[in-house]
Amino acid sequence: MISIREIMVPISEYSVVDENSLVREAIKVLKKSFYKDENGGIVGHRSLLVTNKKMNWWGS
């Protein structure tokens, strides 16, 4: 059996934006997270994490 730990993506690998960021800023941050893999395919996260002023997770 495969454990969740083996397939999960660590929080530290996600891009993070502040809850008051503009949508265009969030898109820019998200686009920067994409890269080409060893086969030339483009990979990256489809979401980012949102924090509030206290740096608590607010959403994704």
N, CA, C and O atoms as a Tinker XYZ file with bonds, in Angstrom:
   240  protein
     1  N      0.830000   -1.186000    0.000000    73     2
     2  CA     0.000000    0.000000    0.000000    64     1     3
     3  C      0.872000    1.247000    0.000000    63     2     4     5
     4  O      1.978000    1.248000    0.541000    81     3
     5  N      0.371000    2.279000   -0.600000    73     3     6
     6  CA     1.083000    3.553000   -0.660000    64     5     7
     7  C      0.536000    4.469000    0.424000    63     6     8     9
     8  O     -0.677000    4.605000    0.585000    81     7
     9  N      1.447000    5.099000    1.168000    73     7    10
    10  CA     1.009000    6.024000    2.218000    64     9    11
    11  C      0.825000    7.431000    1.638000    63    10    12    13
    12  O      1.382000    7.763000    0.591000    81    11
    13  N      0.053000    8.227000    2.321000    73    11    14
    14  CA    -0.160000    9.619000    1.919000    64    13    15
    15  C      1.171000   10.357000    1.842000    63    14    16    17
    16  O      1.389000   11.154000    0.929000    81    15
    17  N      2.057000   10.097000    2.792000    73    15    18
    18  CA     3.366000   10.764000    2.835000    64    17    19
    19  C      4.147000   10.569000    1.534000    63    18    20    21
    20  O      4.886000   11.459000    1.114000    81    19
    21  N      3.986000    9.414000    0.902000    73    19    22
    22  CA     4.715000    9.108000   -0.327000    64    21    23
    23  C      4.217000    9.900000   -1.535000    63    22    24    25
    24  O      4.975000   10.109000   -2.482000    81    23
    25  N      2.978000   10.338000   -1.521000    73    23    26
    26  CA     2.433000   11.025000   -2.700000    64    25    27
    27  C      2.081000   12.489000   -2.460000    63    26    28    29
    28  O      1.761000   13.209000   -3.406000    81    27
    29  N      2.136000   12.939000   -1.205000    73    27    30
    30  CA     1.753000   14.320000   -0.907000    64    29    31
    31  C      2.813000   15.306000   -1.395000    63    30    32    33
    32  O      3.975000   14.947000   -1.587000    81    31
    33  N      2.398000   16.532000   -1.588000    73    31    34
    34  CA     3.305000   17.620000   -1.926000    64    33    35
    35  C      3.488000   18.447000   -0.656000    63    34    36    37
    36  O      2.506000   18.942000   -0.102000    81    35
    37  N      4.725000   18.606000   -0.183000    73    35    38
    38  CA     4.949000   19.379000    1.037000    64    37    39
    39  C      4.481000   20.831000    0.875000    63    38    40    41
    40  O      4.616000   21.419000   -0.198000    81    39
    41  N      3.939000   21.389000    1.935000    73    39    42
    42  CA     3.475000   22.781000    1.911000    64    41    43
    43  C      4.596000   23.713000    1.476000    63    42    44    45
    44  O      4.348000   24.700000    0.784000    81    43
    45  N      5.815000   23.410000    1.873000    73    43    46
    46  CA     6.954000   24.282000    1.555000    64    45    47
    47  C      7.203000   24.415000    0.056000    63    46    48    49
    48  O      7.901000   25.335000   -0.368000    81    47
    49  N      6.646000   23.515000   -0.756000    73    47    50
    50  CA     6.844000   23.582000   -2.204000    64    49    51
    51  C      5.805000   24.450000   -2.911000    63    50    52    53
    52  O      5.948000   24.741000   -4.099000    81    51
    53  N      4.772000   24.862000   -2.199000    73    51    54
    54  CA     3.732000   25.693000   -2.804000    64    53    55
    55  C      4.111000   27.166000   -2.772000    63    54    56    57
    56  O      4.820000   27.612000   -1.869000    81    55
    57  N      3.646000   27.907000   -3.742000    73    55    58
    58  CA     3.794000   29.354000   -3.743000    64    57    59
    59  C      2.778000   29.930000   -2.768000    63    58    60    61
    60  O      1.696000   29.372000   -2.586000    81    59
    61  N      3.131000   31.050000   -2.142000    73    59    62
    62  CA     2.274000   31.666000   -1.134000    64    61    63
    63  C      2.068000   33.133000   -1.470000    63    62    64    65
    64  O      3.003000   33.824000   -1.873000    81    63
    65  N      0.833000   33.605000   -1.301000    73    63    66
    66  CA     0.519000   35.028000   -1.468000    64    65    67
    67  C     -0.281000   35.500000   -0.260000    63    66    68    69
    68  O     -0.915000   34.705000    0.434000    81    67
    69  N     -0.240000   36.796000   -0.025000    73    67    70
    70  CA    -1.010000   37.425000    1.038000    64    69    71
    71  C     -2.458000   37.576000    0.595000    63    70    72    73
    72  O     -2.727000   37.742000   -0.595000    81    71
    73  N     -3.387000   37.520000    1.534000    73    71    74
    74  CA    -4.805000   37.616000    1.208000    64    73    75
    75  C     -5.190000   38.929000    0.529000    63    74    76    77
    76  O     -6.236000   39.006000   -0.115000    81    75
    77  N     -4.365000   39.953000    0.664000    73    75    78
    78  CA    -4.655000   41.246000    0.042000    64    77    79
    79  C     -3.976000   41.425000   -1.317000    63    78    80    81
    80  O     -4.059000   42.497000   -1.917000    81    79
    81  N     -3.317000   40.395000   -1.794000    73    79    82
    82  CA    -2.670000   40.461000   -3.110000    64    81    83
    83  C     -3.719000   40.597000   -4.200000    63    82    84    85
    84  O     -4.836000   40.095000   -4.073000    81    83
    85  N     -3.350000   41.275000   -5.260000    73    83    86
    86  CA    -4.226000   41.366000   -6.426000    64    85    87
    87  C     -4.191000   40.040000   -7.177000    63    86    88    89
    88  O     -3.211000   39.298000   -7.106000    81    87
    89  N     -5.263000   39.756000   -7.891000    73    87    90
    90  CA    -5.334000   38.511000   -8.661000    64    89    91
    91  C     -4.179000   38.444000   -9.649000    63    90    92    93
    92  O     -3.583000   37.383000   -9.833000    81    91
    93  N     -3.858000   39.558000  -10.283000    73    91    94
    94  CA    -2.767000   39.540000  -11.267000    64    93    95
    95  C     -1.436000   39.198000  -10.604000    63    94    96    97
    96  O     -0.598000   38.529000  -11.208000    81    95
    97  N     -1.233000   39.655000   -9.356000    73    95    98
    98  CA    -0.006000   39.310000   -8.633000    64    97    99
    99  C      0.035000   37.815000   -8.312000    63    98   100   101
   100  O      1.081000   37.177000   -8.425000    81    99
   101  N     -1.104000   37.270000   -7.916000    73    99   102
   102  CA    -1.178000   35.840000   -7.607000    64   101   103
   103  C     -0.897000   35.003000   -8.849000    63   102   104   105
   104  O     -0.203000   33.989000   -8.775000    81   103
   105  N     -1.436000   35.426000   -9.991000    73   103   106
   106  CA    -1.194000   34.708000  -11.249000    64   105   107
   107  C      0.284000   34.754000  -11.607000    63   106   108   109
   108  O      0.850000   33.756000  -12.054000    81   107
   109  N      0.905000   35.904000  -11.412000    73   107   110
   110  CA     2.334000   36.046000  -11.707000    64   109   111
   111  C      3.165000   35.099000  -10.833000    63   110   112   113
   112  O      4.084000   34.442000  -11.322000    81   111
   113  N      2.837000   35.034000   -9.549000    73   111   114
   114  CA     3.541000   34.134000   -8.628000    64   113   115
   115  C      3.337000   32.683000   -9.052000    63   114   116   117
   116  O      4.279000   31.890000   -9.054000    81   115
   117  N      2.110000   32.344000   -9.408000    73   115   118
   118  CA     1.806000   30.975000   -9.822000    64   117   119
   119  C      2.546000   30.607000  -11.104000    63   118   120   121
   120  O      3.081000   29.504000  -11.214000    81   119
   121  N      2.582000   31.520000  -12.073000    73   119   122
   122  CA     3.294000   31.252000  -13.333000    64   121   123
   123  C      4.777000   31.006000  -13.099000    63   122   124   125
   124  O      5.385000   30.181000  -13.782000    81   123
   125  N      5.366000   31.717000  -12.135000    73   123   126
   126  CA     6.795000   31.546000  -11.839000    64   125   127
   127  C      7.106000   30.156000  -11.296000    63   126   128   129
   128  O      8.253000   29.713000  -11.345000    81   127
   129  N      6.096000   29.469000  -10.781000    73   127   130
   130  CA     6.330000   28.150000  -10.196000    64   129   131
   131  C      6.409000   27.043000  -11.247000    63   130   132   133
   132  O      6.810000   25.924000  -10.928000    81   131
   133  N      6.036000   27.334000  -12.483000    73   131   134
   134  CA     6.068000   26.323000  -13.538000    64   133   135
   135  C      7.482000   26.158000  -14.092000    63   134   136   137
   136  O      8.252000   27.116000  -14.153000    81   135
   137  N      7.810000   24.940000  -14.490000    73   135   138
   138  CA     9.131000   24.647000  -15.057000    64   137   139
   139  C      9.021000   23.452000  -15.994000    63   138   140   141
   140  O      8.023000   22.731000  -15.984000    81   139
   141  N     10.049000   23.253000  -16.800000    73   139   142
   142  CA    10.084000   22.103000  -17.710000    64   141   143
   143  C     10.730000   20.925000  -17.002000    63   142   144   145
   144  O     11.773000   21.064000  -16.363000    81   143
   145  N     10.097000   19.761000  -17.121000    73   143   146
   146  CA    10.667000   18.560000  -16.524000    64   145   147
   147  C     11.692000   17.947000  -17.470000    63   146   148   149
   148  O     11.983000   18.509000  -18.525000    81   147
   149  N     12.236000   16.799000  -17.092000    73   147   150
   150  CA    13.297000   16.165000  -17.884000    64   149   151
   151  C     12.837000   15.732000  -19.268000    63   150   152   153
   152  O     13.669000   15.501000  -20.145000    81   151
   153  N     11.528000   15.617000  -19.482000    73   151   154
   154  CA    10.995000   15.239000  -20.794000    64   153   155
   155  C     10.540000   16.443000  -21.612000    63   154   156   157
   156  O     10.012000   16.287000  -22.712000    81   155
   157  N     10.746000   17.639000  -21.074000    73   155   158
   158  CA    10.350000   18.848000  -21.781000    64   157   159
   159  C      8.920000   19.284000  -21.515000    63   158   160   161
   160  O      8.470000   20.298000  -22.048000    81   159
   161  N      8.204000   18.529000  -20.697000    73   159   162
   162  CA     6.831000   18.902000  -20.344000    64   161   163
   163  C      6.824000   19.993000  -19.283000    63   162   164   165
   164  O      7.723000   20.055000  -18.444000    81   163
   165  N      5.830000   20.836000  -19.322000    73   163   166
   166  CA     5.722000   21.910000  -18.343000    64   165   167
   167  C      4.914000   21.406000  -17.152000    63   166   168   169
   168  O      3.801000   20.905000  -17.308000    81   167
   169  N      5.490000   21.547000  -15.962000    73   167   170
   170  CA     4.838000   21.086000  -14.739000    64   169   171
   171  C      4.823000   22.194000  -13.691000    63   170   172   173
   172  O      5.644000   23.110000  -13.725000    81   171
   173  N      3.899000   22.098000  -12.781000    73   171   174
   174  CA     3.788000   23.066000  -11.692000    64   173   175
   175  C      2.465000   22.898000  -10.983000    63   174   176   177
   176  O      1.617000   22.109000  -11.401000    81   175
   177  N      2.294000   23.635000   -9.922000    73   175   178
   178  CA     1.057000   23.567000   -9.154000    64   177   179
   179  C     -0.039000   24.378000   -9.828000    63   178   180   181
   180  O      0.232000   25.376000  -10.496000    81   179
   181  N     -1.279000   23.938000   -9.647000    73   179   182
   182  CA    -2.425000   24.659000  -10.193000    64   181   183
   183  C     -3.067000   25.550000   -9.145000    63   182   184   185
   184  O     -4.074000   26.207000   -9.410000    81   183
   185  N     -2.490000   25.572000   -7.972000    73   183   186
   186  CA    -3.031000   26.407000   -6.904000    64   185   187
   187  C     -1.886000   26.955000   -6.068000    63   186   188   189
   188  O     -0.752000   26.483000   -6.155000    81   187
   189  N     -2.196000   27.952000   -5.264000    73   187   190
   190  CA    -1.214000   28.497000   -4.344000    64   189   191
   191  C     -1.883000   28.683000   -2.996000    63   190   192   193
   192  O     -3.107000   28.608000   -2.889000    81   191
   193  N     -1.090000   28.924000   -1.977000    73   191   194
   194  CA    -1.624000   29.081000   -0.634000    64   193   195
   195  C     -1.771000   30.558000   -0.312000    63   194   196   197
   196  O     -0.964000   31.384000   -0.738000    81   195
   197  N     -2.806000   30.877000    0.441000    73   195   198
   198  CA    -3.094000   32.263000    0.808000    64   197   199
   199  C     -2.973000   32.392000    2.320000    63   198   200   201
   200  O     -3.522000   31.587000    3.072000    81   199
   201  N     -2.241000   33.425000    2.756000    73   199   202
   202  CA    -2.080000   33.671000    4.188000    64   201   203
   203  C     -2.673000   35.021000    4.570000    63   202   204   205
   204  O     -2.822000   35.909000    3.730000    81   203
   205  N     -3.011000   35.163000    5.852000    73   203   206
   206  CA    -3.493000   36.449000    6.343000    64   205   207
   207  C     -2.333000   37.214000    6.969000    63   206   208   209
   208  O     -1.184000   36.780000    6.881000    81   207
   209  N     -2.627000   38.349000    7.600000    73   207   210
   210  CA    -1.569000   39.197000    8.170000    64   209   211
   211  C     -0.759000   38.500000    9.257000    63   210   212   213
   212  O      0.402000   38.839000    9.488000    81   211
   213  N     -1.372000   37.529000    9.921000    73   211   214
   214  CA    -0.683000   36.796000   10.980000    64   213   215
   215  C      0.058000   35.579000   10.439000    63   214   216   217
   216  O      0.555000   34.755000   11.206000    81   215
   217  N      0.130000   35.472000    9.119000    73   215   218
   218  CA     0.783000   34.365000    8.422000    64   217   219
   219  C      0.090000   33.027000    8.676000    63   218   220   221
   220  O      0.717000   31.973000    8.574000    81   219
   221  N     -1.190000   33.068000    9.004000    73   219   222
   222  CA    -1.989000   31.850000    9.124000    64   221   223
   223  C     -2.542000   31.507000    7.755000    63   222   224   225
   224  O     -2.832000   32.404000    6.963000    81   223
   225  N     -2.692000   30.220000    7.463000    73   223   226
   226  CA    -3.256000   29.809000    6.182000    64   225   227
   227  C     -4.691000   30.290000    6.108000    63   226   228   229
   228  O     -5.466000   30.112000    7.047000    81   227
   229  N     -5.035000   30.892000    5.000000    73   227   230
   230  CA    -6.368000   31.443000    4.816000    64   229   231
   231  C     -7.154000   30.645000    3.795000    63   230   232   233
   232  O     -8.377000   30.543000    3.896000    81   231
   233  N     -6.475000   30.083000    2.819000    73   231   234
   234  CA    -7.153000   29.309000    1.789000    64   233   235
   235  C     -6.171000   28.848000    0.731000    63   234   236   237
   236  O     -4.961000   29.034000    0.864000    81   235
   237  N     -6.702000   28.246000   -0.321000    73   235   238
   238  CA    -5.870000   27.803000   -1.445000    64   237   239
   239  C     -6.618000   28.010000   -2.733000    63   238   240
   240  O     -6.098000   27.703000   -3.806000    81   239
